[in-house]
Amino acid sequence: IVDDLHLNISRLPAFAIREPIANLRYPMNETRGSFNDALKGFVQDYLDGKLQPTIKSEPIPGKSEDALVKVVGLNYHEIVMDKARDVLLVYCITPCGPCEAFQPTLVALAELCASSPKLEEKVTIAKVMYDANDTPERGIQAFPTIKLFPAASKSVEVTFLGPRTLDALADFIRDHGTHKGDLR
């Protein structure tokens, strides 16, 4: 729970506010004066909207060797919520045998999208390491989990439950994406 709340356990006592709807965390990692005074000021700053949430994130990646986009906590909204693109996002953890086995298919799908001039600007194939990055989706328990965020309705993601094959994923993007991208 300490890690989930982004608390620094070297400084005890500790306190954090977790906003459950947006899944935001506000740790009180610094105290000046007494803990009680610091706590009162911290809670008041939260209520006044003066605090910035912390985000657990791997570093923002540089240029990738392949077409698969790496999503991290700090670039999640920029990539996944891009209203111009259908985004297929795969949630993985480490270690995960099924995630590692699925990686070649995922890279092949990303390369297929990148090779199509019609789809290159409309479809993104991405992966996030769920255990290393904060994302708005916190109830995921099976890995890899595959979701499509259509360009036209980012708030209504579609979960992929079919076979994890290149053809099935291509059909899923075509059938559920805003751009109806045909990867065949």
Secondary structure, DSSP 8 states (H G I E B T S, - for coil): -TTTTT--TTSSS-EEEEETTTTEEEEE----S-HHHHHHHHHHHHHTT----B----------SSS-EEE-TTTHHHHHT-TTSEEEEEEE-SS-HHHHHHHHHHHHHHHHHHT-TTTTTTEEEEEEETTTS--S-----SSSEEEEE-TT-TTS-EE--S--SHHHHHHHHHHHSSS-----
